[in-house]
Every structure is written in C-alpha cells, then in structure tokens.
C-alpha cells in the first residue's frame, strides 16, 4: 500500500506491507527527494518482499510435456501481491523501472537487494497486464469484477466507496456508505496519491521541519531534537493515512475469499506458477530485462496478450452464468432443456461409419444460429455440436434446436457413459470457444526488418543508470 509525494514521479513517501492483517510493516521516507533515503526505502522494502517472493521456491512438481514423453518442473505455489487500485500497480511498475538497473559498485552504488527488487517488481507489473493473471491484483478491479454498484466505473476505483456499496455498515445503505467514504477525513485516499488537505496542513510542515534539521548539520542541539520529533510525527501521520486502507484491504480479501472459485481459475493459476518458476530461474542469472523491448519482442508480447485476453473472456463466460447472459442476449449462446437424445446414432454416409449422436433442446432464448454452425457447451468443452435444425415450437414462444455431436465420447461406436447429454439435462451452447489457435510467426531477433529499426544493438547498461532520475 504505497504513498507517493505529490508533484514527483514515483517519489515514495511511505507504505504499509505485510502478509497478514496483524503483521503490517510501516516504511517511511522522511525526505522523498533525498536519493539516499529513497534507496534506503527500497532496501527496506526488498527485505520484506524478497523474503516473501523466495518463500515459494521450496517444493516443485513434475509436469508432463510433449505428450508425456518428457517432463518439466514448476513450483507448487506462487506469490500473490495485492494493491488497493490500478494506480498501485503503476507505482510497482515505476518502482521496478527506477531500481532494476542501479549499480552495486562504482559511482552511486546501491545495496544488491535494490536492483533485485526492481527486477521482481518489473516482472510482477508485466504479469498484471496478462488477462486472468492473479499475481499482482488491484483490489478495486477484483471487487468490481464480482459486484455491481450504483456509481460510475471511475467512482468504483475508490476502494472505500466501493466497499461501502458492497458491504455497508449496519444502519447505512450502500449509497450512504459510499458517500461517507468520499470524505478524506473519514476515509483517506488509498494511494499512491495523497489528499491535498493532508499535504498542505500536515505533510508539508513536517517535511520542512525535517529538512531544516538536516540542513543544520549538527549532531546535537535543538534542531536535531526538532527533526527527530518531526520524523516521529511524520511516521504517525502516514500510519494514520494508511491504516484505514489497510483495514479495507483485508475486508476486501475476506469478501473475495467467500466467493466460489471458477472452474477454470486453477488453470490460469497454473500459468502464473509457470511464469513464476521460469522467472525465478531467470533472475538468478543476474540479467535484468532491457529498458525497452525490441520490435520483435514487443510484437511477440502483444500477440501473447491478445491471445490471453480472448481466452480469458471465453473462460469467464464459461464459468459465470451472468457473463454468459450477455452472449445469450446477442444470440451467440442459448440455454435449453434436452427433450430428445439419440446416443447410439451412427453416420454411415462417409467412407466409414462414425458415431454422431443427436439431441434436441427447447429454449426460450433468441436463437440466431444457422444450420451448420458449430457450438460448444461449457459443460463438455471437448465436444463439438453442429446445428442441424432450428424450428419454432408450435404454439409457444420457444425454439427447438437439433444438434449433432462429435468428439469427447471415446474412440468406439458406443458413447462413453455421461458423454452424451440425457433427456431433462439443462445445457448452454455457444459459438464462443477457447480452442487452440496457432502461435504467431515472427522473425528472429537478429532479423528485425529495417522498417522497425533493424537488429537491436547489444550492450550493457551504461553509467547513465546510476545518474538517471528516480522516475
């Protein structure tokens, strides 16, 4: 839970961090414009974060690859970092950008933990862009994905107001609790930006007093006592700003833990564990990722993000009936009851007979599908259903749909038990699928075309990394 100094790009003011509600660690930067203090903050944060990030390297599992002919290994668990809002993810990204190239020797050296923290922060920020990833999560995004409020999407980015709508205190409505949370005196901002009133009335005088005490340069005397007292007051003031958000974050965690997990969440978490396992090995080599991706690397990353976004949208619809309802309204899906089923039907019109059961469903949803359209049921994603007939039910505002099934029933001419829907079963069928799509084709890194800058020039980070601004 970071706070940053207003008017400065990613100048940390302080943060609360910890693995449990009763284990918060407060980190404070008395002079955010002081370079040494900024990197002392980064070192203190690294002591907490790197210990947590390394704690998942203990146990690995074997994962079959190449159709069982080989295995690879990944860790059985991975870290999960929660921040209050998307701006917190932006802070993590800038923190990684500003620390991962720092030198540990030569001019302006920093402790070794600082660039290592920067590499991990960059990795986490990049994973946050991957649709469906759960490694770095903004609490407001997670809550908004499962609850709807009576306020705008912009207002939902306010953690206190969002929680007020979702879980108002006794005697208050959601609207009243959300309005109460908009008062910074009652619910301070969740950061990284601070309230202007707090900046002017509390923060600025304390920072000025600390700066004046440091400018005095004496080890004893009244100025030093004033500086120490102002530093303690600053820590108390920042804790007062962060503590309500700390409570709110754990309230959000409690709400989210009460939700049943989607059927496909485990698969996406396995992808996160793969990414963590790969990066844990990579980061040990001591090579930070480049400042900017080359043309080929950027195109490959964009391709992966686009595929992940498409897959995530389909998986959400498969797991959540309310998301699927949007596709039902547009005619891309329908829900109906199986009224007829011929599980033993064989199609002998081709070179060899094949099992092709047919089922009939009756639905009240609008069906805008033509014969020949291929559908998928989330209940049986490995099975395809081809639309044979679509007819209006006589005397009713319903539609009869006849489907021919293929796949997911075994290799014999007798369908495996439970693979063919039975009469009375209620099913959803949709045109949206999460099937395999071939990877994109890109040139090798050294074959980058001249239209995109040509092959990138290799080279280590120069001395500019040490003198670069914090941002």
LINDA-V961867 format. One record per helix or strand of 3 or more residues. SS is the DSSP state (H for helix, E for strand). FROM is the first residue (numbers start at 0). TO is the last residue. Records with the same first field share a line. If there is no record, write none. Layout:
SS->FROM-TO / FROM-TO
This chain:
E->1-3 / 11-16 / 24-27 / 59-64 / 69-74 / 80-82 / 135-137 / 332-341 / 357-362 / 373-376 / 379-391 / 398-405 / 425-429
H->34-53 / 85-98 / 111-127 / 138-143 / 152-155 / 158-165 / 173-180 / 195-215 / 221-256 / 264-282 / 294-318 / 320-328 / 444-446 / 449-451 / 463-466
